């Protein structure tokens, strides 16, 4: 008769990460960012960054849109198309 076929799966690292976390990143406070002047990028810089969520940190593909001497404001897009931003430690960010 028929056969049981799977036609692909949406079980990717990104899908698992989003299933495990609520899409509300934890941003650094103004004090953690430092008192230095915030410098905005003339054009966003592609980065990979560790963003903290309440449940766990997640490595995202994003864009650095601003920074201080200690922190980077990272913008990233979730799988549902929503765009989020979070301040993260500069050491948690690498250019893509």
C-alpha positions as CSV (number, residue, x, y, z in Angstrom):
1,X,0.0,0.0,0.0
2,X,1.3,3.5,0.9
3,X,4.5,4.4,2.6
4,X,5.3,6.7,5.4
5,X,7.5,9.5,4.0
6,X,8.7,12.6,5.8
7,X,8.9,15.6,3.5
8,X,11.4,17.6,5.4
9,X,11.6,19.0,8.9
10,X,11.8,22.4,10.6
11,X,14.0,21.0,13.4
12,X,16.9,23.4,12.9
13,X,19.1,25.0,15.5
14,X,17.2,28.3,14.9
15,X,13.8,26.6,15.3
16,X,15.0,24.9,18.5
17,X,16.4,28.1,19.9
18,X,13.2,30.0,19.3
19,X,11.1,27.2,20.7
20,X,13.2,27.3,23.9
21,X,13.2,31.0,24.4
22,X,10.7,33.7,24.5
23,X,11.6,36.4,22.0
24,X,12.5,39.1,24.5
25,X,16.2,39.6,24.7
26,X,17.8,41.0,27.9
27,X,19.7,44.2,27.1
28,X,22.5,45.7,29.1
29,X,21.6,48.6,31.4
30,X,22.9,52.1,30.7
31,X,25.4,51.6,33.6
32,X,26.7,48.4,32.1
33,X,27.1,49.9,28.6
34,X,29.3,52.6,30.1
35,X,29.2,56.3,30.2
36,X,31.0,56.7,26.9
37,X,29.3,58.3,24.0
38,X,27.1,56.0,21.8
39,X,28.5,55.9,18.3
40,X,25.9,55.0,15.6
41,X,27.0,53.0,12.5
42,X,26.6,54.9,9.2
43,X,25.8,51.5,7.8
44,X,25.0,48.4,10.0
45,X,27.9,45.9,10.3
46,X,27.1,42.2,9.9
47,X,27.9,40.3,13.1
48,X,27.4,37.1,15.1
49,X,26.5,37.9,18.7
50,X,25.5,36.1,21.9
51,X,22.2,37.7,23.0
52,X,20.9,36.9,26.5
53,X,17.3,35.7,26.8
54,X,15.7,34.7,30.2
55,X,16.0,31.0,29.4
56,X,19.4,30.9,27.7
57,X,21.9,32.8,25.6
58,X,21.5,32.5,21.8
59,X,24.0,33.1,19.1
60,X,22.3,35.3,16.4
61,X,23.2,36.6,13.0
62,X,22.7,40.3,13.3
63,X,23.8,43.8,12.6
64,X,25.8,46.1,14.8
65,X,23.9,49.4,14.7
66,X,25.7,51.3,17.5
67,X,28.4,50.8,20.2
68,X,30.2,52.2,23.1
69,X,33.7,51.3,24.4
70,X,32.2,48.3,26.2
71,X,29.0,47.3,24.4
72,X,27.3,46.8,21.0
73,X,23.7,47.5,20.1
74,X,22.8,44.4,18.0
75,X,19.8,44.3,15.7
76,X,18.6,40.8,14.6
77,X,15.6,39.2,12.9
78,X,13.6,36.4,14.4
79,X,12.3,33.5,12.3
80,X,8.8,35.1,12.5
81,X,10.1,38.2,10.8
82,X,10.2,40.4,13.9
83,X,13.2,42.6,14.4
84,X,14.7,43.0,17.8
85,X,17.6,45.0,19.3
86,X,19.7,44.4,22.4
87,X,22.8,45.9,24.0
88,X,25.4,43.1,24.5
89,X,29.0,43.1,25.8
90,X,31.5,43.9,23.0
91,X,33.3,40.7,23.8
92,X,30.1,38.8,22.8
93,X,30.2,40.1,19.2
94,X,32.3,39.0,16.2
95,X,32.1,40.4,12.7
96,X,30.6,38.0,10.2
